[in-house]
Amino acid sequence: MFRTHTNGELSIKNLNENVTLSGWVQTIRDKGFMAWIDLRDRYGITQLVFDEDRTPKEILENAKKLGREFVIQVKGKVIERASKNPKIPTGEIEILVEDLKILNASELPPFTIEDETDGGEELRMKYRYLDIRRNPVKDKLIFRHQMAQKVRNYLSDKGFIEVETPVLIKSTPEGARDFVVPSRMNPGQFYALPQSPQTFKQLLMVGGMDRYFQIVKCFRDEDLRADRQPEFTQIDCEMAFVEQEDVLEIFEGMTASLLKDISGKEFGKFPRMTFDEAMKKYGNDKPDIRFGMEFCELNDLVKGKDFKIFDDAELVVGINVEGCADYTRKQIDALTDWVKRPQIGASGMVWIKFQNDGVVTSSVNKFYPEDDLKKIAEKFGAKPGDLMFIMSGNSHKVRTQLSALRMELGNQLGLRKPDEFAPLWVIDFPLLEWDEETGRYHAMHHPFTSPKPEDLELIHSEPGKVRANAYDLVLNGNEIGGGSVRIFDKDLQSRMFDLLGFSKEEAEAQFGFLMNAFKYGAPPHAGLAFGFDRLVAILDGNEVIRDYIAFPKNNSGRDVMIDAPSSIADAQLEELFLKVDPKE
């Protein structure tokens, strides 16, 4: 056998045992008459010692020829370490080596395989198989595995059945671009890779599976960012004969169980907030409620004072930043420049300081005397030492801009603590969004989302006012899951397709298989999908998902390790009846 123990396993209890270990050479320390090697595997590090008085001369000489990342096997005796290392589990012992075998030599790696490496991100992605040897990456992949197991166990205990759904499917409009796959056996036709198993999980409910789940790969051809990859993983779930409350209860329980495992804390009922309330208080539908800075609307106090920027605005709204009245002009200017960036798009902002001596001053003193400023500060609930920032403009835009500022200040002030968790349900989303460009409605979630029963009548007269029977689960300012009660009535589904601008022929071509299934006794059903990569990252105190994926893509959607995507041979193109336009 290659080993009797792993490199994280041995302790003082194993003293004087003869053992066989295998692994990678982490470091070598050569003192001439003695040499020490740290041997590493997935489980930890064990120190090996080679001593000219106790180690065969040939073995000692061979040890001195080893390099970093050589794969070796050693046999020897467990002895007590003279200089103990309390930082590692094996720190009380070392192995007096009696035999050494080189299993595989290694070139010098392009970066150091250590927790604090000298390798940049692009280099480490190119050599991802080496990066995985490092504890920060290895531990994240192990953590991901542990979370997946907990999810599987929880859902299985609740009666859910894991069912695999197809990866080569029909292209359907679900918001993002599909990745498409040409079919050799069906010339000129294409499969799509699923953005989610949405229609299949609904068909499983028609099929009577009752409770389904799947930890499943999904694909979206969209621009990338820190929490988005072209291929990602969902915890996909569906339940039959349920209402919204049933779904929330199951998945609140699952999330609370995961959070307890991570933090050791019990979580009671998750708070709930309507979409309208979230937008009014925080400017987005996934608010981080670990800290305050709720929006304060000021139209009634600031208009009519000859300050044109406020007078012409649809909405004047601000936040109170507690304890920051001592911000310098340089700090405030830096924040003003930050909101003026193209990514945020604000034209500027107004500040008001409630100084510790009780004086209230502002960047717009010319238009607002101190009495007016004090009334504004009072509406904010500000106290001496606080700083207020105010923005104005189109309601939707200014809320989005102020929300970005709030999150940036939360980061700068250390209010978004990674080891604190604040889950939240956001409910009562609009069913539809009007798109000025196309002149028609779009589904805010997807075309299969049911209206709230009490709004059903409005779908014919005022569809823009209809609320969706939909819900998102938010954790620390990130949407980690979302779902809805589904439409299961074919007439209501047809009406939904009409509102979304599908002709009868288009609806039949795209979703005829689902509509046909609904003719055969579809049960009431609802579901939810978690973004598993994002959930794992947040539970581990991060928001960047890349390190929790074994072989991720970069921001251009490329796998720099295997150099994909890439061209294919002309013969393959011919087989698929495809021709590449040489023009770039």
N, C-alpha and C positions, 0 to 999 in steps of 0.2 A: 504494500500500500504506500501511497505517496505521503501520508501523514497519519499519525495517531491522535493528534490534537490540532486545534487551530491556534493562531497566534494571539488570540485574545483570551485564551482559556486557562492557561497554567497559572498556578499560584503557589504560595509557600506550602500548601497541602500536598503538592506533587513532588516535594523535595526527594532527591535521590532516585526518582523514576527515570528509566530510559525511554526516551521519546523520539519520534520522527516528525519533523516539521517541514513544510514547504511554503514558498511565498516569493515575494519580490524584495530585492535589496533596497532598503530605504536610504540608509547612510552607512558609511564605513569610516571608522576611526582607527588609524594604524599608528601604533607606538613603537614599531620595530620588533620588540620582543613579544608584544601582545597586539591583538586586533579585536575590535568590537564591531559587530554588524547588527543593525536594526532590521529585523525581518518582518515584512508586512503582508497581511492578507486582508480580506474583507472584515475580519473579526477584531483586528488589533495589531499590536506590535510586540514582538518578543526579542529581547537582546540576546545575541549569540556572542560567546567569548572564545577566542583562539589564543592559547597560551603556550609558548615554546617549551615550557617545562612539562606540560600535560597534554599537548596536542601533537599528533604526529607531524614531523617537519613538512612533509609533502602537503598535508592538509592546510597548514598555516601559510605556506607559500601560495597555494591555490586561492586561499581566501583573500590574499593581498592583490590578486589579479582581477577580482570581481569589480564590476562597475554598478552604478545606479540602475535599478530596474532589471538586473539579471534575475532570472527565475532559477531558484536553487532548492535543493532538498538537503537537509542535514539530519544527522543522528547524533544523539548525545545524552548527557545526564543533566537533570535539573539540579542546580546548585543555588545556594543563597547568594544574593547580590550584595557586594560590599557597600556600594553606594546606591541606596535605594531611590526609586523614582515614584513618589506617591501620586503622580499625575496620570499614571496608566495602571490598569488592573493587574498587569504582569510585572509591575515595578519592583517587587520584592525578590524576584528570581531572575536567573539567566541560564542559558544552556551552554555547558562546556562541550564543545563540538568534538566528536570523535570521527565523524565521516562527513564528507561534503561532496555533493554531486551537482554539477551545473546542468539544469534541465533545458535552459535556453539562454543564450547571451542576448544582450540588448544594446542597441545604439544609444548614445547619450540622448535623452528625451529633449524635445524642443523647449520645454519649460520644466520647472521643478515640481515634482509630484508631492506637494506639501499643502497644508491648510492655507498658508499665506504664500501663494505662488507668484512667480514673476511673469507669468503668461497673460497676455491681453485676451479679451473675450473672443475676438475673431480667431486668434491662434488656437485657443482652447477648444473652440467649436470645430475647427479643422481636425484636431486630434482629440475628438470627444472621448474615444475609447481610453485615452490616457487620463483625461479630466475626470472620468468616472472613478478612477482609483483614488482620487482625493476625497477626504472625509466630507467636506461641505456638499459635494455633489452626491456621493454615495449615500450619505445619511438622508438626503432629501428623497432619493429614490426609494429607500427603505421606508421612510415615513409615508410616502405615497402608497406603497404596498399595504402598510398597516391600516391606513384609512380605508382602502378598498375592501380589505377583509372585514373591517368593522361594519361598513355599509352592507356588504353581502350578508353578514350574519344577522344584522338588524332586520333587513327587509325579508330575509328568509323566515325569520322567527315570526314576522307579521303576516305570513302566508303568501308572499310574493314569489312568483316563478320567474327565473331568469330565462329569457327566450332570445335567441339571436335572430336578427332581421337582416335582409339582403344589403349588400354594399353596392352592387350594380343595380341601379333603379332607374326610374323615369324622371326626366328633368321636369320640375314643377316650380312655379314662381313662389319663393318663400322669403324674399327680401334681399338676400345676398346672391352673388353670382355662384352658379354651380361649377364645379370641376366636371368636365365631360370626358367620356371614354369612348372612342370609336369602336364600332362592332365590325369585326372582320366577316362574320357570317351573315351580317345584315347590312350590306353596302349602303353608305350614305346615312346610316342611323347611328344614334349615340346613346349610351347609358350616361347617367349622372351619378356622382358620388353623393350620398345623402348629407344634406345639411342637418337633418335630424331624422329619426325614424317615425316622424309624426303620424303619417297615414297608416303605417304598419301597426303601430301600437293601438290605434283606433280599431283597425281590422281585427286585432287580437281580442279586443273587447267584444266585437260582433261575434267572434269565434268562441266566446264564453270562457276565456282564460281568467277573467275576473280581476286578478292582480298580477301585473307584469312589471318586471324591471330588467334593465340591461346596463352594464357599464360599457359604453359603446363609442367607437370612433365616429366622428362627424367631420364634415369638410365644408369650408366656405372660402371662396376665392375673393378675399377682400383685403384691404390695406391692413398692415400689421402694426402692433404696438406691444407694450410690455406685457399686457394681459391677453394677447390674442395671437393665435397661431393658425395657419391654414388648415391643419388637421388638429383636432382637439378631442377631448373625451367628455362625455356626458354620463351622469347617472340618470337614465331615462325611465320614467315610471308612468303607469296608467292603472286606474281602478274603475270598476264598473259598479253601478247601483250606489253611487255616492254623490254628495253635494260638496260645495266648497269647504264647509267646515270639517268634513271627514278627511279631506286631503290635507288641510292645514294641520290637523291634529297629528296625523301620521308623520309628516315630514318635519314638523316642529319637534316632535319627539326624537326623531333621528338626529337632527342637528343639535339638540340639547345634549343628547348622549355623546356625540363627538366632542362637543365643547367641554363637557364634564371630564372626559378622558384627557383632554389637553390641559385644561386649567385647574382641574380638581374642584371646580365650583358648580353648585346647583343653579340651574336657570329655570325661573318660573315661567309663567305665560309670556310669550313674546309680545311686545307692544305692537299695535296696528295703527296704520296711518293711511288715510285716503291719498290717492294721487294728487288731488287738488290741494290738500293740506301740505303734502311734501313739497309741491312746487311753490306754494305761498310762503312756507317757512324756511325752505332751504334751497329753492331754485333748481332742484333736480329730483328725479324719482328714485334715487338710491342714496338718501342722505346718511352721512356719518353722524350718529347721535351720541358718540362718545364725548362730544363737547358742544357748547352752546352756540353763540353767535347766530341766533335765529334772526331772520329778516324782519326789519321794521319798515313798514310802508309809511311814507311821509307826505303824500300829495296834499293832505288837508292842512299841513303846517307850512309848507315851503313855497307853494304856488302863489302868484300874485304879488311878489316882492321885487318885480323888475329884474329878476335873474333869469334871463332868457333860456338858459340851458335847462332849468327846472320847469319854467313855464310852458315850454314847448314839448316837454316829455310826456309820454303816455303814463310812465311810472317812475316815481322817485323812491328809492328803497336803499336801506343801508344795514350795516352790521355794527355791533358794539364789541370792540376787542378789549377785554378786561385787563386793566393793569398796564396798558401800553402807552399812556399819555406821555411817557418820557422818550418816545421815539423821536429821533433827530430828523431834521429836514432831509438829510441824506437817505435815511431809511425809508421815509415816506416817498421820496422821489423814486427810489428803487422799486417800491411796490407799484407806484403809478406807471413806471416804464413797463413793469411786468404785465399789468392789465392792458397796456397798449400794444403788446405783441400781437402779430397777426393771428396767432392761435386763439387769443381771447377776444381781441377786436374792439376793446373799449376806447373811447376818445379821451378818457381821463376820469378823475374822481375828486370828490370834495372830502376834506377831513375836518373833524371837530375834536378838539382836546378839552376834556374836563380835567383841569389841572388839580394837583393835590391841594392847592390853596383855595380851591372853590371857584376860581376864575374859568370861564368857558371862552375859548378862542377858536377861530376857524380860518380856513383858507378863503372864505367868502364873507369876512367881517364887513366888507363894504355894503353888502346887501342885507345882512342879517345882524341887527344889534344884539348885544349880549342877552337881553331878555328873551328874544326869539330863539337864540341858541340854547338857552336853558330849557325852554319848552321842548325843543327837539331832543335834548339830552334826557329830559324827563320821560318822553315817550319811549326812548330806547331803554329806559330803566338804568341809565348810566349813573355811576358814582365817581367821586373824585379819584383820579388816576386812570380813568378809562379813555380810550381813543375810538372815535367813530369814523367809519368810511361810508360815503354815500355815492351811489351811481344812479344814472337816469337814462331814459331812452325808451325804445320799444319794449313792452312788458316781457315778452319771451326772451329777447336778446339780453336785456339787462339782468334778468334773473339768472340766466346761464353764466353771464360774466361775473356777477357777484358770487355765485356758487363756486366758481373757480378760485376767486380770491379767498373765500372762506376756507376752502380746502388747503390752499397754499399757506395761509396763516396758521391753520391747524398743524401743518407739517413743521413750519418754522418754529412754532412755539412748543413743540413736543407734546401736543394734545392728542395726537393720533398714535397712542401707545400700542405697539404690536402685540403685547401680552394681555391687552384688555379686549373683551369681545362684547359687541352691542348688536344683537340680532333684531330685526324689524320686519314685519310684514307690511308691504305697500299694496293696497287693494283699490278696487273701484277705478280702474283705468278707463279712459275713453275707449270705446270699441273701435272707432274709426278716426283717421287723421285726414284732413283735406290737403291735397297737394295742389298748390297754385300752378305749378309748372305743367302738370298733366291735366289739370282741371277735373280731378276725380278723387274719390276716397281711396285710402290705403288702409289695410288692417294694421292696427297698432301692434298686435301680436302676430296672429296668422289667421287665415280665412276660416278656421274651424272653431274659433272662440265664440262661445255663446254669450248673447246679451244677458244682462241681469233681468230676471223675470219681471220685476216691476217696471222695467224700461222697454219691455217688448213691444208695446203699442207704438212707441216713438219710432221704431225702425222704418215705418212706412211714411210718417209725417215729418219727423225731425231727426234723421239718422245721426246727425252730428252731436246730438245730446245723449245718445245712448251710451250707457256705461257697460263695460265688459265684465263678465263674471270671471275676472282674471286676478292673479296675485303674483307678486314677486317677493322672494325672500332676500333681504339685504343684510349684509354683515360688514360692519366697519366701513361703510361708504362704497361697497361693491355689491352689485347684484350677483348672488351666487346661485340663484334658482328662480325659475318662473314657470307658470303654468296657467291653466284655465279649466273651467267646466266646458266641455265640448258641445258643439251642436250635434245632435243625433237624429234630428228630424229632417228628412230630405227636402221638405218645402221651405223650411227656414234656411237650410244650407243653400238652396237655389236663390233665395232672396239675398243672401249674403254675397253670392257670386255676382248677382245683378248690381248691387251697390258698389262692388269693387271693379265694375266695368267689364266683366267677362260676358261675352256673348254666350248663348246657349251652346253653340258649337264648341267654343273655346273651353267652357266649363266641362263639357262632355269629354273633350279630347284630353284635358289635363287631369280631371278628377272623376271621370265616369266610373272607374272601378270602385271608388269609395261610395259614390251615390248609389250604385247598384247594390252594394253591400247593405246600405241603409234600408233597402226595400225588404230585407229579410229579418226584421226584428232586432234592430240595434238597441242595446240597453243604454240608459243614461250613464255617462262616463265622464271622467275628469282625470287630469294628470299634472305632472310637474317634471321638469328636467333641471338638474343641477349642472353647472359648469364644474366638472370634477377637478380640472387642473387649477382653476382659480380658487375653489374651495380648499384644496390641499395647501396651496401657497399661503392663503390667509390664516388657516389654522396653524401654520408653522411660523406666522409672524412676518410674512412677506406679501408683496403684491405682484412681483414679477414671476410669471409662471414658467419661464424657460428652463430654469434649473431643476424643475420637477418633472421634466420630460426627458427621457433617456437620450433621444437623438432629435433635438429641435431644429427648426429652420431659423435663419436670420431675418432681419427686418425687410429683406427683399424677397422673402419666401424661398430662399435657396438653402439647400443642405450643402454646406461648403466642405463637409467631410467626404461625401461620395460624389460631389459636383453634380447635383441635380437641382432643377431640371436640366436635361441635355438634349442634344439633337439625336434623332434616330436614323438608322440606315435607310437609304432610298428603297431597298427591297421591302422593308417593313412598311414604309409609306404606301408603296404600291399595293401591298396586301390589304391595306386598310382603305384603299381608294382615296388617298389623301394626297394633296400637293401643297408644298410650302411655298408661299410667296416670298421670293428672295428680297423684296423691298423691305427695309426696316422702318 
